[in-house]
Amino acid sequence: MKNSIRIDGVGSPLRWFDPTSLTDAERAQLRRLIDWKYSGADGCYWVKRKAPHKIGRVICGRRVLSVVPDMSTQDFTTLFLYSLGADVTRFVDRKSSSIALSTEDKEFDYSHLLAALMATACEGILATYVAKSYERRTERLTTLRGRVDWLRSAGAPKHLGLSCEYHEITTQSLLNQVVLQGLGAALSLAAPPSITRRLSKLEFVWQSLGTRRHVTIQDINSCERSLNRLTEGYRTALALCRMLIFGVSPGDFFRGGRGELQTLEFDLSGIFERFAREVMKARLYSSPLYVRFQSEDGFQILDDSGALYQKARPDFSIEFQDHTLAVLDAKFKPRYVTLEGQASFTSKNRLSPSDVYQMLFYVDRARARGAVQGYVICPLLDNTARRPTKVESTIVWRRGESDEIVIQVVDVNIPETLHALRTRSDLPRDGLAVLCDELLASCVSSGRLLSPSPLRASS
């Protein structure tokens, strides 16, 4: 059993840690999640999380470094699941649920979390719908079945029958083969006995549904594109398989063994981006506005010959019919919406120059379709912290006397939103809610809508 050590944004002294004893490759792998600096006062290295959005675990020798976010295990689990498009309430611990997952654990153990989520997702598949497909078969039969291939049947002895071609329903689909491989990867995570028993039973079931095969990243992409109304339950399991198979893999694929230093990495920037999109879709569910995710229309950068030079696309845009109302970019930078114990708004809380230039480009390009507002969406992790005022969160760039571009920073109240999703209650009245109301009101004032429709959040 490996010793687990918690690493946060503040950091802690580790007397056993000696980066000089590691190879360049091992240090580079560690640097993806943690940073260290020698402390003369402590007489050892001070180790802390490298960036707020980079979390996960890294194995160094016989020790596991768990790099944790600035939120509880319960909130991170809910955030992660909702960003995958999963039904969060099905994963909440309930006495009446036979496929429940407890999200109340105080300690972070990412490998146990992934193993438990994989078990719960697969149990949910068995309780709803198992993917099936039709497989073409050709064989000689003494009774007619399907279509007879008379050319092949001609001249053959009568006792061998006729060559028939037919389709037979089977569970030997790529979806089930990928899930089987993911269950095998989950079993290798050394989860607690209760989770391991669940995974072993599920692997036994899936071995009867599909054969084991080598799975590539293209296979998972193909499975995600093929999902339909019946197989939508596989979406969470596929996302977990992607992380389990390719995020926790041997350093040497040819040798096949597991090395002593492994990294399991979660990028909260990508998770928050997908989470913000799902919350925005829920807030605009009953309105005529809709969300377009990473649209490239009008954002391509071309070279002098007219060929594509670089792609540029905002995270998502809010549109009404053929009109773009707003361009939004999600940034996992809590300092933009929280003063973090400071007495006043400082340069630390301002948008970085690169973020400002990026939004100015997005808004300016989108203005070809009409008046467009720019918004930067950031997570609010601490409800008790002081927040910047609307004036402090608004950036105005003036080009001439009448032409200006306005960019506003808005918050998503993460703790209250996650609580609302778990309990199926109304979403909180945060900056994202105000943004939706303002966009709907702008449609009414411009005459595009006759009367405002109240927004109903669908979680």
C-alpha positions as CSV (number, residue, x, y, z in Angstrom):
1,M,0.0,0.0,0.0
2,K,1.4,3.4,-1.0
3,N,1.4,6.4,1.4
4,S,-0.9,9.2,0.2
5,I,0.1,12.8,0.7
6,R,-2.3,15.8,0.0
7,I,-0.9,18.7,-2.0
8,D,-2.8,22.0,-2.3
9,G,-2.2,25.5,-3.5
10,V,-0.5,26.5,-0.2
11,G,1.9,23.5,-0.2
12,S,3.8,21.8,2.6
13,P,7.3,20.7,3.4
14,L,8.3,17.2,2.4
15,R,11.5,16.0,4.1
16,W,11.7,12.8,2.0
17,F,11.3,14.6,-1.3
18,D,14.6,14.9,-3.3
19,P,14.1,16.0,-7.0
20,T,17.8,15.6,-7.7
21,S,17.5,11.9,-7.4
22,L,14.9,11.8,-10.2
23,T,15.6,11.6,-13.9
24,D,14.8,14.4,-16.3
25,A,11.7,12.6,-17.6
26,E,10.4,12.0,-14.0
27,R,10.9,15.6,-13.0
28,A,9.1,16.8,-16.2
29,Q,6.2,14.5,-15.4
30,L,6.0,15.8,-11.8
31,R,6.2,19.4,-13.0
32,R,2.9,18.9,-14.8
33,L,1.0,18.9,-11.5
34,I,3.4,20.2,-8.7
35,D,6.1,22.7,-8.2
36,W,8.8,22.7,-5.5
37,K,11.4,25.1,-4.0
38,Y,14.0,24.5,-1.4
39,S,13.2,26.1,2.0
40,G,16.2,26.9,4.1
41,A,14.0,27.5,7.1
42,D,12.5,24.0,6.9
43,G,15.7,22.3,5.7
44,C,13.7,20.5,2.9
45,Y,11.7,21.1,-0.3
46,W,8.4,23.0,-0.1
47,V,6.0,21.3,-2.5
48,K,2.7,22.9,-3.8
49,R,0.2,22.6,-6.6
50,K,1.5,24.1,-9.8
51,A,-1.7,25.8,-11.0
52,P,-5.3,26.0,-9.7
53,H,-6.6,24.2,-12.8
54,K,-4.1,21.3,-12.8
55,I,-5.1,18.6,-10.3
56,G,-4.8,14.8,-10.1
57,R,-2.4,12.3,-8.6
58,V,1.2,11.4,-9.3
59,I,3.0,8.3,-7.9
60,C,6.6,8.9,-6.8
61,G,8.2,5.7,-5.6
62,R,6.1,4.3,-2.7
63,R,4.2,7.6,-2.2
64,V,1.1,9.0,-3.9
65,L,0.9,12.8,-4.2
66,S,-2.8,13.8,-4.5
67,V,-3.0,17.3,-5.9
68,V,-6.4,18.6,-4.9
69,P,-8.6,21.5,-6.1
70,D,-10.0,24.3,-3.9
71,M,-13.3,22.5,-3.4
72,S,-14.7,19.5,-1.6
73,T,-14.6,16.0,-2.9
74,Q,-18.4,16.1,-3.3
75,D,-18.3,19.3,-5.3
76,F,-15.5,18.1,-7.6
77,T,-17.3,14.8,-8.3
78,T,-20.5,16.7,-9.2
79,L,-18.7,19.2,-11.3
80,F,-16.8,16.4,-13.2
81,L,-20.0,14.3,-13.7
82,Y,-22.1,17.2,-14.9
83,S,-19.4,18.3,-17.4
84,L,-19.6,14.7,-18.9
85,G,-23.4,15.2,-19.4
86,A,-24.2,12.6,-16.7
87,D,-27.4,12.6,-14.6
88,V,-25.9,13.9,-11.3
89,T,-28.8,12.7,-9.1
90,R,-28.2,9.1,-10.1
91,F,-24.7,9.2,-8.6
92,V,-25.8,10.8,-5.3
93,D,-25.8,8.4,-2.3
94,R,-29.3,7.2,-1.6
95,K,-30.5,4.4,0.7
96,S,-33.1,3.4,-1.9
97,S,-30.6,3.2,-4.8
98,S,-28.7,0.0,-5.6
99,I,-26.3,1.8,-7.9
100,A,-25.4,4.7,-5.6
101,L,-22.0,6.3,-5.2
102,S,-21.1,8.1,-2.0
103,T,-19.8,11.6,-2.7
104,E,-19.3,12.5,1.0
105,D,-15.8,11.3,1.3
106,K,-13.5,13.8,2.9
107,E,-10.2,12.7,1.3
108,F,-9.3,12.8,-2.4
109,D,-8.3,9.6,-4.0
110,Y,-8.6,10.0,-7.7
111,S,-8.0,6.3,-8.6
112,H,-10.8,5.2,-6.1
113,L,-13.1,7.9,-7.5
114,L,-12.6,6.9,-11.1
115,A,-13.1,3.2,-10.2
116,A,-16.3,3.9,-8.3
117,L,-17.6,6.1,-11.1
118,M,-16.9,3.5,-13.6
119,A,-18.7,0.8,-11.6
120,T,-21.7,3.1,-11.1
121,A,-21.9,4.1,-14.8
122,C,-21.7,0.4,-15.9
123,E,-24.4,-0.6,-13.4
124,G,-26.5,2.2,-14.8
125,I,-26.1,0.8,-18.3
126,L,-27.2,-2.7,-17.2
127,A,-30.2,-1.2,-15.5
128,T,-31.3,0.7,-18.7
129,Y,-30.1,-0.5,-22.1
130,V,-27.3,-2.6,-23.3
131,A,-26.0,-1.8,-26.8
132,K,-26.8,-4.3,-29.5
133,S,-26.0,-4.3,-33.2
134,Y,-26.8,-6.5,-36.2
135,E,-24.0,-8.7,-37.5
136,R,-23.9,-10.1,-41.0
137,R,-23.5,-13.9,-41.2
138,T,-23.1,-16.2,-44.2
139,E,-23.4,-20.0,-43.7
140,R,-24.9,-23.1,-45.3
141,L,-28.3,-24.1,-43.8
142,T,-30.8,-26.8,-44.5
143,T,-33.6,-24.3,-43.8
144,L,-34.1,-21.0,-45.5
145,R,-33.0,-17.9,-43.6
146,G,-32.4,-14.4,-44.9
147,R,-31.2,-14.2,-48.5
148,V,-30.1,-17.2,-50.5
149,D,-26.9,-16.8,-52.5
150,W,-27.8,-19.0,-55.4
151,L,-24.4,-18.6,-57.1
152,R,-22.6,-20.1,-54.2
153,S,-25.3,-22.8,-53.7
154,A,-25.2,-24.0,-57.3
155,G,-23.3,-27.3,-57.7
156,A,-23.0,-28.0,-54.0
157,P,-24.3,-31.3,-52.6
158,K,-27.9,-31.1,-51.4
159,H,-27.1,-32.4,-47.9
160,L,-24.9,-29.3,-47.3
161,G,-27.9,-27.0,-47.7
162,L,-28.1,-23.6,-49.3
163,S,-25.7,-20.6,-48.7
164,C,-27.8,-18.1,-46.7
165,E,-26.9,-14.5,-45.8
166,Y,-28.7,-13.0,-42.8
167,H,-28.3,-10.5,-40.0
168,E,-28.2,-11.6,-36.4
169,I,-28.6,-9.3,-33.4
170,T,-25.6,-9.4,-31.1
171,T,-24.0,-7.5,-28.2
172,Q,-20.5,-7.9,-29.8
173,S,-20.4,-4.2,-30.6
174,L,-17.5,-1.7,-30.3
175,L,-19.3,0.1,-27.5
176,N,-19.2,-3.0,-25.3
177,Q,-15.6,-3.9,-26.2
178,V,-14.5,-0.4,-25.2
179,V,-16.3,-0.7,-21.9
180,L,-14.8,-4.1,-21.2
181,Q,-11.3,-2.6,-21.7
182,G,-12.2,0.3,-19.4
183,L,-13.4,-2.1,-16.7
184,G,-10.1,-4.0,-16.9
185,A,-8.2,-0.7,-16.5
186,A,-10.4,0.3,-13.5
187,L,-9.6,-3.0,-11.8
188,S,-5.9,-2.3,-12.0
189,L,-6.3,0.9,-9.8
190,A,-6.2,-1.1,-6.5
191,A,-9.5,0.3,-5.3
192,P,-11.1,-0.7,-2.0
193,P,-12.5,-4.3,-1.8
194,S,-16.1,-3.2,-2.1
195,I,-15.4,-1.4,-5.4
196,T,-13.2,-4.1,-6.7
197,R,-15.9,-6.7,-6.2
198,R,-18.4,-4.6,-8.1
199,L,-15.9,-4.1,-10.9
200,S,-15.1,-7.8,-11.1
201,K,-18.8,-8.8,-11.4
202,L,-19.2,-6.1,-14.1
203,E,-16.2,-7.4,-16.0
204,F,-17.6,-10.9,-15.9
205,V,-20.9,-9.6,-17.3
206,W,-19.2,-7.7,-20.1
207,Q,-17.0,-10.6,-21.1
208,S,-20.3,-12.3,-22.1
209,L,-21.3,-9.2,-24.0
210,G,-18.2,-8.5,-26.0
211,T,-14.7,-9.9,-26.7
212,R,-11.6,-8.2,-25.4
213,R,-9.7,-6.2,-28.0
214,H,-7.1,-3.5,-28.4
215,V,-8.8,-0.1,-28.0
216,T,-7.5,3.0,-29.6
217,I,-8.5,6.7,-29.1
218,Q,-10.1,6.6,-32.5
219,D,-12.4,3.7,-31.3
220,I,-13.6,5.9,-28.4
221,N,-14.2,8.9,-30.7
222,S,-16.1,6.6,-33.1
223,C,-18.3,5.3,-30.2
224,E,-19.1,8.8,-28.9
225,R,-20.2,9.9,-32.4
226,S,-22.4,6.8,-32.8
227,L,-24.4,7.4,-29.6
228,N,-28.1,7.6,-30.0
229,R,-31.2,7.9,-27.8
230,L,-31.0,4.3,-26.7
231,T,-27.2,4.2,-26.1
232,E,-26.9,7.7,-24.4
233,G,-26.3,5.9,-21.1
234,Y,-22.8,4.9,-22.4
235,R,-21.6,8.5,-22.6
236,T,-20.3,8.8,-19.1
237,A,-18.7,5.3,-19.3
238,L,-16.9,6.2,-22.5
239,A,-15.5,9.4,-21.0
240,L,-14.2,7.4,-18.0
241,C,-12.8,4.8,-20.4
242,R,-10.9,7.5,-22.2
243,M,-9.2,8.6,-18.9
244,L,-8.7,5.1,-17.5
245,I,-7.2,3.6,-20.7
246,F,-5.1,6.5,-21.9
247,G,-4.6,8.5,-18.7
248,V,-3.4,5.6,-16.6
249,S,-1.2,3.7,-19.0
250,P,2.3,2.2,-18.8
251,G,5.2,4.4,-19.6
252,D,6.6,1.8,-22.0
253,F,3.8,0.3,-24.2
254,F,6.1,-2.3,-25.6
255,R,7.3,-3.7,-22.3
256,G,3.8,-3.5,-20.9
257,G,4.7,-3.1,-17.2
258,R,3.7,-0.2,-15.0
259,G,6.4,2.2,-14.0
260,E,7.0,3.6,-10.5
261,L,6.0,7.2,-11.6
262,Q,2.6,7.6,-13.0
263,T,0.4,10.7,-13.5
264,L,-3.4,10.9,-13.5
265,E,-4.3,14.5,-14.6
266,F,-7.5,16.4,-14.5
267,D,-7.6,19.8,-16.3
268,L,-10.2,21.9,-14.6
269,S,-10.1,24.4,-17.4
270,G,-11.6,21.9,-19.8
271,I,-14.0,20.5,-17.2
272,F,-15.2,23.9,-16.2
273,E,-15.7,24.8,-19.9
274,R,-18.0,21.8,-20.5
275,F,-19.7,22.4,-17.1
276,A,-20.5,26.1,-18.0
277,R,-21.9,25.0,-21.4
278,E,-24.2,22.5,-19.7
279,V,-25.4,25.1,-17.1
280,M,-26.0,27.7,-19.8
281,K,-28.0,25.2,-21.8
282,A,-30.1,24.4,-18.7
283,R,-30.7,28.1,-18.0
284,L,-31.8,28.8,-21.6
285,Y,-33.8,25.6,-21.9
286,S,-37.3,27.2,-22.1
287,S,-36.1,30.3,-24.0
288,P,-35.8,31.0,-27.8
289,L,-32.0,31.5,-27.3
290,Y,-29.6,28.7,-27.9
291,V,-26.0,27.9,-27.2
292,R,-23.4,27.2,-30.0
293,F,-20.3,25.4,-28.8
294,Q,-17.0,26.4,-30.3
295,S,-18.4,27.7,-33.6
296,E,-15.7,28.5,-36.1
297,D,-17.9,30.5,-38.4
298,G,-16.2,33.8,-39.2
299,F,-13.3,33.2,-36.9
300,Q,-10.7,31.6,-39.2
301,I,-7.4,33.4,-39.7
302,L,-6.2,33.1,-43.3
303,D,-2.9,33.6,-45.0
304,D,-2.3,35.8,-48.0
305,S,-3.4,33.1,-50.4
306,G,-6.7,32.6,-48.6
307,A,-5.8,29.3,-47.1
308,L,-6.4,28.5,-43.4
309,Y,-3.5,29.9,-41.2
310,Q,-4.9,29.3,-37.7
311,K,-8.2,28.4,-36.2
312,A,-9.7,30.8,-33.6
313,R,-13.0,30.0,-31.9
314,P,-14.6,31.2,-28.7
315,D,-15.8,28.6,-26.2
316,F,-19.5,29.3,-27.1
317,S,-21.8,31.9,-28.3
318,I,-25.5,32.7,-27.6
319,E,-27.6,33.1,-30.6
320,F,-31.2,33.9,-31.6
321,Q,-32.3,32.8,-35.0
322,D,-29.4,34.1,-37.3
323,H,-28.2,36.7,-34.8
324,T,-25.2,36.3,-32.5
325,L,-26.0,38.1,-29.2
326,A,-23.0,37.3,-27.1
327,V,-19.6,35.6,-27.3
328,L,-18.5,33.8,-24.2
329,D,-15.2,32.3,-23.0
330,A,-14.8,30.2,-19.9
331,K,-11.7,30.7,-17.8
332,F,-11.0,28.7,-14.6
333,K,-9.5,31.7,-12.9
334,P,-11.3,32.4,-9.6
335,R,-9.2,35.5,-8.9
336,Y,-11.2,37.3,-11.6
337,V,-14.4,37.1,-9.5
338,T,-13.0,36.8,-6.0
339,L,-10.8,39.2,-4.1
340,E,-9.4,36.3,-2.1
341,G,-9.0,38.1,1.3
342,Q,-7.8,41.3,-0.2
343,A,-9.2,44.6,1.0
344,S,-9.7,46.1,-2.5
345,F,-9.6,45.3,-6.2
346,T,-6.0,45.1,-7.5
347,S,-4.2,44.3,-10.7
348,K,-4.2,40.6,-9.7
349,N,-8.0,40.6,-10.2
350,R,-7.9,42.2,-13.7
351,L,-8.1,40.2,-16.9
352,S,-4.6,39.4,-18.2
353,P,-3.6,41.2,-21.4
354,S,-3.8,37.9,-23.4
355,D,-7.4,37.3,-22.2
356,V,-8.4,40.9,-23.1
357,Y,-6.9,40.7,-26.6
358,Q,-8.5,37.3,-27.1
359,M,-12.0,38.5,-26.2
360,L,-11.6,41.7,-28.3
361,F,-10.7,39.6,-31.3
362,Y,-13.7,37.3,-30.8
363,V,-16.2,40.1,-30.3
364,D,-14.9,42.2,-33.2
365,R,-15.1,39.2,-35.6
366,A,-18.6,38.3,-34.3
367,R,-19.9,41.9,-34.8
368,A,-20.3,41.2,-38.5
369,R,-23.5,39.4,-37.5
370,G,-24.8,42.3,-35.3
371,A,-24.3,43.9,-31.9
372,V,-22.4,41.5,-29.8
373,Q,-21.4,41.5,-26.1
374,G,-18.3,39.7,-24.8
375,Y,-18.4,37.8,-21.5
376,V,-15.7,36.0,-19.6
377,I,-17.2,33.3,-17.3
378,C,-15.3,32.4,-14.2
379,P,-16.0,30.1,-11.2
380,L,-16.9,31.5,-7.8
381,L,-15.6,28.9,-5.3
382,D,-16.0,30.8,-2.1
383,N,-19.4,32.3,-1.3
384,T,-18.1,34.3,1.7
385,A,-15.3,36.1,-0.1
386,R,-15.7,39.7,-1.3
387,R,-16.4,40.1,-5.0
388,P,-15.5,42.8,-7.5
389,T,-18.2,45.3,-8.4
390,K,-19.8,45.4,-11.8
391,V,-17.7,48.5,-12.7
392,E,-14.5,46.7,-11.7
393,S,-15.6,43.6,-13.8
394,T,-16.4,45.6,-17.0
395,I,-13.8,46.4,-19.7
396,V,-14.6,49.0,-22.4
397,W,-12.5,49.5,-25.5
398,R,-13.4,52.6,-27.5
399,R,-12.6,52.9,-31.1
400,G,-13.6,56.4,-32.1
401,E,-16.4,58.4,-30.4
402,S,-19.4,56.0,-31.0
403,D,-17.8,52.6,-31.5
404,E,-16.9,50.6,-28.5
405,I,-16.6,46.9,-27.4
406,V,-17.7,45.9,-23.9
407,I,-16.4,42.8,-22.1
408,Q,-17.9,41.8,-18.8
409,V,-16.6,39.2,-16.3
410,V,-19.4,37.1,-14.8
411,D,-19.3,34.4,-12.1
412,V,-20.8,31.0,-11.8
413,N,-21.6,30.2,-8.2
414,I,-20.1,26.7,-8.1
415,P,-21.1,25.6,-4.5
416,E,-24.7,26.7,-4.9
417,T,-25.0,25.5,-8.5
418,L,-23.7,22.0,-7.6
419,H,-26.0,21.8,-4.6
420,A,-29.0,22.7,-6.9
421,L,-28.0,20.0,-9.4
422,R,-27.7,17.3,-6.7
423,T,-31.1,18.2,-5.2
424,R,-32.9,19.1,-8.4
425,S,-33.7,22.6,-7.0
426,D,-33.7,26.0,-8.8
427,L,-30.3,27.2,-10.0
428,P,-28.8,30.1,-8.0
429,R,-29.2,33.8,-8.9
430,D,-25.5,34.3,-9.9
431,G,-23.8,36.3,-12.6
432,L,-24.7,33.7,-15.3
433,A,-28.4,34.1,-14.4
434,V,-28.2,37.8,-14.8
435,L,-26.4,37.4,-18.1
436,C,-29.2,35.2,-19.5
437,D,-31.8,37.7,-18.4
438,E,-30.0,40.6,-20.0
439,L,-29.6,38.8,-23.3
440,L,-33.3,37.9,-23.3
441,A,-34.2,41.5,-22.4
442,S,-32.1,42.8,-25.3
443,C,-34.1,40.7,-27.7
444,V,-37.3,42.2,-26.4
445,S,-36.0,45.8,-26.6
446,S,-34.8,45.3,-30.2
447,G,-38.2,43.9,-31.3
448,R,-37.0,40.4,-32.0
449,L,-39.3,39.0,-29.3
450,L,-42.8,40.3,-28.5
451,S,-42.6,39.6,-24.8
452,P,-40.0,38.1,-22.5
453,S,-40.3,34.4,-21.7
454,P,-39.4,33.5,-18.1
455,L,-36.3,31.3,-18.0
456,R,-36.8,27.9,-16.5
457,A,-33.6,26.1,-15.4
458,S,-33.7,22.4,-16.3
459,S,-31.1,20.5,-14.3
